[in-house]
Structure formats: structure tokens, C-alpha cells
Amino acid sequence: MSPLSTLEGVAAPAGLPEGLIAGHLLREGLVPIATPLPPLLPAIVPAGPQHLAGMLELFNEIVASSTAVYADLPETLEQRATWLAQRQERGHPVLVAEALDGSVLGFASFGDFRGCFPGFRHTAEHSVHLRPAARGQGLGGRLVEALLREARAQGRHAMMASIDSGNAPSLRLHARLGFREVGRLPQVGAKFGQWLELVLMQKLLDERPTPES
Ligand SMILES: CC(C)(COP(=O)(O)OP(=O)(O)OC[C@H]1O[C@@H](n2cnc3c(N)ncnc32)[C@H](O)[C@@H]1OP(=O)(O)O)[C@@H](O)C(=O)NCCC(=O)NCCS
């Protein structure tokens, strides 16, 4: 059974805190017996070692099948574990959308934008990836919105997304979340025997007039 199959056909809840699912509410004793069960939503949780294999599997499916990631070779579990450890050491969030059975439906993370120079310290760059069966249900937006909240909490001023120009769902998702196109870089990428064009999208996260204010 697909981890999503229990979620099909349910409406989005109104006013539920991020990541709350029916089971949580029941355990907390918050649902009166006569009240219909609230819709089941995948929880959004910080990534842990238990998520590594799921993140690796869905990432490698995207590498093999699309130009969403400009990489040709699959990653190893060791590389994904090193990536997660480095993100955690640096305080960069890695969030997982978890199905009710604990499996990984998607993940999202941000790191420093052009981290080699300290003048970029107020800017982050994120990525978001979902399993094919989890797409088209608003989960990508929930993950990115959670990242934007964390970026603001960390005092970041700008969030960047680098998106292949052929990736219509990602371009639309980011436009809907308030990102605007700030650059288009023709033929900077190569995959599947063709040049790839990268679109840079940006969202400013606060209105500070100066960097240290
Ligand atoms: C990109 C991705 C994260 C989007 O997440 P999602 O939860 O599926 O996004 P949504 O369902 O909200 O769809 C986003 C928008 O794209 C639109 N869309 C979906 N498929 C589309 C298509 N083939 N062509 C045009 N628009 C499409 C949706 O209608 C929606 O637009 P709307 O907000 O105006 O209604 C997800 O599809 C994914 O993981 N893709 C593979 C990996 C990837 O591309 N990652 C991003 C790298 S930059």
C-alpha cells in the first residue's frame, strides 16, 4: 500500500498547527468522541538517521529521471549521511515530510548561498524534493513555508531558489510562495546531452533597511 493512500480524498485542515496529525490529537485527548476525525496530514519533522535511506532513494530517482538536479550519478548512503551531518553541524535545517508509517514522502533544506564569502551570510538557498506519489498535493509548499519560517527565525534576509527553466511545477510553486525571478542563466548546465538554463528566484524575508539593523 502506498503511504499516501490513506490520505487521498481528504481536505486540508483549517488552523491546525504545522505537522499535527489525527493520531497526535487523539493521544492529547483533544478530539471529542463525537467529532469527525480531522484530516490526516503528513507530519513535517527534522530529519534524522532513520530518514537517510528514504531521502537517498527519492533523491536518486530524481537524479536518474529529471533535470531538476544537475547531477548524473546516484549518491551513496554515506554521501547523504555526510550531507545531513554537515547541515546539522552548521544549524541548517533539514525537514522531512513523513507518512504515517514513518516513510519519507519528501524533504527540504537550506544552506548558505555562495557560502565561500561572509558577505553572503544573510542569504540562504534551499531545495525541496518529493517522491512522485506525493506531488501535486501541496506538500512542497508546506515544506518550503516551514523553511521560510526557520530562515526568518535565524535572521536570514533573503532566500534563493535555483530552478531548471523546464521545471514548471517548481517555478509555479515558488511564484505562488512569493518568490520572483531575478535571473536566467542560459546554458550553464548540461544533462542528458543538452544545455540547461537555470532560473534564479528570490524572496526577501524581512524589510530591514540595513544588514545589521
Ligand atoms: C517541485 C515540487 C517540489 C513541487 O511540489 P508540489 O507539492 O508537487 O507542488 P504543487 O502541487 O503545489 O504544484 C506546484 C504548482 O505547479 C503546477 N504544476 C504541477 N505540474 C505541472 C506541470 N506539469 N506543468 C505546469 N504546472 C504544473 C501546479 O498546478 C501548481 O501550481 P499552482 O500553485 O499555480 O496551482 C515537486 O513536484 C517535486 O519534488 N518535484 C521533483 C523534484 C524537484 O523538481 N524539486 C525542485 C527542484 S528546484
Ligand as a Chemical Component Dictionary entry (heavy atoms), coordinates in Angstrom:
data_LIG
# 
_chem_comp.id                   LIG 
_chem_comp.type                 NON-POLYMER 
_chem_comp.pdbx_formal_charge   0 
_chem_comp.three_letter_code    LIG 
# 
loop_
_chem_comp_atom.comp_id 
_chem_comp_atom.atom_id 
_chem_comp_atom.alt_atom_id 
_chem_comp_atom.type_symbol 
_chem_comp_atom.charge 
_chem_comp_atom.model_Cartn_x 
_chem_comp_atom.model_Cartn_y 
_chem_comp_atom.model_Cartn_z 
_chem_comp_atom.pdbx_ordinal 
LIG C1  C1  C 0 8.690  20.777 -7.478  1  
LIG C2  C2  C 0 7.926  20.114 -6.334  2  
LIG C3  C3  C 0 8.722  20.263 -5.029  3  
LIG C4  C4  C 0 6.573  20.833 -6.200  4  
LIG O1  O1  O 0 5.912  20.378 -5.052  5  
LIG P1  P1  P 0 4.358  20.008 -5.133  6  
LIG O2  O2  O 0 3.854  19.858 -3.754  7  
LIG O3  O3  O 0 4.186  18.867 -6.057  8  
LIG O4  O4  O 0 3.791  21.336 -5.766  9  
LIG P2  P2  P 0 2.303  21.704 -6.110  10 
LIG O5  O5  O 0 1.429  20.505 -6.155  11 
LIG O6  O6  O 0 1.885  22.791 -5.195  12 
LIG O7  O7  O 0 2.434  22.239 -7.591  13 
LIG C5  C5  C 0 3.122  23.441 -7.827  14 
LIG C6  C6  C 0 2.477  24.176 -8.988  15 
LIG O8  O8  O 0 2.903  23.574 -10.227 16 
LIG C7  C7  C 0 1.739  23.304 -11.013 17 
LIG N1  N1  N 0 2.087  22.159 -11.818 18 
LIG C8  C8  C 0 2.181  20.867 -11.453 19 
LIG N2  N2  N 0 2.567  20.127 -12.505 20 
LIG C9  C9  C 0 2.719  20.981 -13.547 21 
LIG C10 C10 C 0 3.117  20.845 -14.896 22 
LIG N3  N3  N 0 3.444  19.658 -15.375 23 
LIG N4  N4  N 0 3.179  21.946 -15.679 24 
LIG C11 C11 C 0 2.859  23.154 -15.186 25 
LIG N5  N5  N 0 2.495  23.357 -13.891 26 
LIG C12 C12 C 0 2.418  22.282 -13.098 27 
LIG C13 C13 C 0 0.645  23.106 -10.021 28 
LIG O9  O9  O 0 -0.630 23.337 -10.592 29 
LIG C14 C14 C 0 0.973  24.174 -9.003  30 
LIG O10 O10 O 0 0.625  25.443 -9.493  31 
LIG P3  P3  P 0 -0.420 26.381 -8.710  32 
LIG O11 O11 O 0 0.199  26.624 -7.363  33 
LIG O12 O12 O 0 -0.496 27.610 -9.517  34 
LIG O13 O13 O 0 -1.675 25.581 -8.657  35 
LIG C15 C15 C 0 7.672  18.597 -6.614  36 
LIG O14 O14 O 0 6.906  18.497 -7.783  37 
LIG C16 C16 C 0 8.953  17.787 -6.773  38 
LIG O15 O15 O 0 9.500  17.311 -5.789  39 
LIG N6  N6  N 0 9.439  17.635 -7.998  40 
LIG C17 C17 C 0 10.648 16.850 -8.278  41 
LIG C18 C18 C 0 11.913 17.463 -7.681  42 
LIG C19 C19 C 0 12.001 18.908 -7.994  43 
LIG O16 O16 O 0 11.715 19.380 -9.090  44 
LIG N7  N7  N 0 12.452 19.667 -6.990  45 
LIG C20 C20 C 0 12.626 21.099 -7.107  46 
LIG C21 C21 C 0 13.988 21.391 -7.638  47 
LIG S1  S1  S 0 14.157 23.161 -7.890  48 
# 
loop_
_chem_comp_bond.comp_id 
_chem_comp_bond.atom_id_1 
_chem_comp_bond.atom_id_2 
_chem_comp_bond.value_order 
_chem_comp_bond.pdbx_ordinal 
LIG C1  C2  SING 1  
LIG C2  C3  SING 2  
LIG C2  C4  SING 3  
LIG C2  C15 SING 4  
LIG C4  O1  SING 5  
LIG O1  P1  SING 6  
LIG P1  O2  DOUB 7  
LIG P1  O3  SING 8  
LIG P1  O4  SING 9  
LIG O4  P2  SING 10 
LIG P2  O5  DOUB 11 
LIG P2  O6  SING 12 
LIG P2  O7  SING 13 
LIG O7  C5  SING 14 
LIG C5  C6  SING 15 
LIG C6  O8  SING 16 
LIG C6  C14 SING 17 
LIG O8  C7  SING 18 
LIG C7  N1  SING 19 
LIG C7  C13 SING 20 
LIG N1  C8  SING 21 
LIG N1  C12 SING 22 
LIG C8  N2  DOUB 23 
LIG N2  C9  SING 24 
LIG C9  C10 SING 25 
LIG C9  C12 DOUB 26 
LIG C10 N3  SING 27 
LIG C10 N4  DOUB 28 
LIG N4  C11 SING 29 
LIG C11 N5  DOUB 30 
LIG N5  C12 SING 31 
LIG C13 O9  SING 32 
LIG C13 C14 SING 33 
LIG C14 O10 SING 34 
LIG O10 P3  SING 35 
LIG P3  O11 DOUB 36 
LIG P3  O12 SING 37 
LIG P3  O13 SING 38 
LIG C15 O14 SING 39 
LIG C15 C16 SING 40 
LIG C16 O15 DOUB 41 
LIG C16 N6  SING 42 
LIG N6  C17 SING 43 
LIG C17 C18 SING 44 
LIG C18 C19 SING 45 
LIG C19 O16 DOUB 46 
LIG C19 N7  SING 47 
LIG N7  C20 SING 48 
LIG C20 C21 SING 49 
LIG C21 S1  SING 50 
# 
